Amino acid sequence: MDYRNSMNYTGILLLDKPKGVSSNCVLQQIKRIFFAKKVGYSGSLDPLATGMLPVLFGKATKFSKYLTDSVKKYHVIAKLGESTVTGDLSGEVLETQSVCVNINDITEILKNFIGEIHQIPPMFSAIKHNGIPLYKYARIGITIPRHKRKLIIYQLKFIKFINCFLEFTVVCSKGTYIRSLVYDIGRKLHCGAHVIFLRRLRVGPYNSSQLITLSDLFFINKKYIQKENKLCIFNTLNTFLLPVSSVFLKYPKTKLLEKDAKDFQKNKCIFLILPFNTGLVRVFKKLNNIFLGIGRVNTSGLLKPECIFHN
């Protein structure tokens, strides 16, 4: 039985991506499990990496940039003394150096990476040059010049250093490549380094306690598909989806009366009555508390729609 035409989900799934598969491969499996029409993800993870991969369904895909732009947290283990082609253990070793550092050396070096820094993206990345991802050039031995990017490391917390293995957590802005960060740390320590373990613990307002695994989803799907019970599949899987408004929990809430709510959904600007919050706000319909989208309020109280969530 084909359920595809009836599976219209809307929301955000916080998937615990398994190791050894690409983010896109995981996405295709999610499509099959959910029989979903429209699905995307925010913030790609390397095949080596595990952890939080926000998967967006239906109308939630319109809001993916807000998660992409949000702060992330990672748990990292790096091996000092070896540099690899890819910056992680999937690539061949380029150089081996002796490791003559101690914990004090490491903690002092890590302090230099906190705050605003500049980073050159790795060749093995999905950044495009002339419409082609850099990793495709890298695979055939072509190196493309890359410009430095400005980013912010909010926190870099040392955990331990044992037998050339350095473990730490990092809280960072969008656009941060952990492989490049580890490479730069290894260069500062004069011994080289590469990533052997990477797990994303947080994206924006979401934390790792909210994750669901692929195996759990496969189990639920198998349980009900054998009974050809499409309603149970939909209802059960739907319980794992978070509302789109949850992306913006840190922003103030603004409620609109019926006429203003309709105008907002028509992409019209609205003047708010005092008191009002300036900046980015969550917009709801006052009557039934339905989420309408995201708007930006200026100092004059003018609410301008930024991303509309049609109901």
C-alpha positions, 0 to 999 in steps of 0.5 A: 500500500502506498501511503505517500499521498496522505503523509503531510507532516509539519514540524522538526525532528531532532535525529541522532545521526549515526556514524558512517553515513552522510546527512543526505543518506540519512535524509533519504531513510527518513523520507522512507520511514515517514512516507513524507512528501517534503523533508530537508535538514539544517546543518550537514554533519560529516559521515564521521560525526554523530548527534543532532541533525535537525530534520524539517518536515513540510512548512518547517523547511522555510525556517531552516536558515534560522537553525543553520544560523544558530549556535552549535555545541560539539564534543570532540576528540582529536589525535595529536601528532598526525595530519590527514588529507580530510582533517579526520580519520577518514583520510590518509595521513599526510604528516606524522610529528612527535608530540611534545606538549603537556596539559598546560601547553594545551589549555593555554593554546585553547584560550587563543581560539576563544572569541572572534577568529578567522578560519579557512574552510577545508577542501573536503567540504560541501562549499561550492566553487562554480556550482561544484562542491569542494570535496569533488575537486579534492577527490581528484587532487585539485585544490581551490583557493579559499578565503578566510571566514570570520566566526566566533568560538563562545566556549572551548572547554578542555576535558582531558589529554591522554596518550596523544588524544585531546578531548574537549567541547566547543560552543561556536557560531555558524560556519565553524568547521571542527576539522579546521579548528582541530587542524589549527590547534595542532598547528599551534601545538607544532605537532599536527592533529586530526578529528577522530570523534565528533558529536553534535550536542546542541543546535540553537534551543535544542539539546541532546536529551531530545534526540531520537534514533533511526533504529527507534523510527524504523521499529515504529514504522515496521510495527504499524506498516505490517498492519497497513495502519497508515493512521497509526504510523502518522500519529505515532511518528508525528509525536516526535515532531517539535512545532516550528515555533520551538526554534524561536523560544528565546524571542518574545511573543506577540499576539495579533487580533483577527484582522492584523493576523490576516494582514500579517499572513498577507505579508503586510506590515502592522503597527503595534500598540504599546507596549511592544518588543523590538527585534525578532518576535514570534507572532501568534493569533490571539484568538487561538494561539496559532503560530503565524510566523516570525516578524521584526519590530522596529523602534516605532512599533512597526511589525514587518513579516520576515517568515510567514507560517501559513496555516 
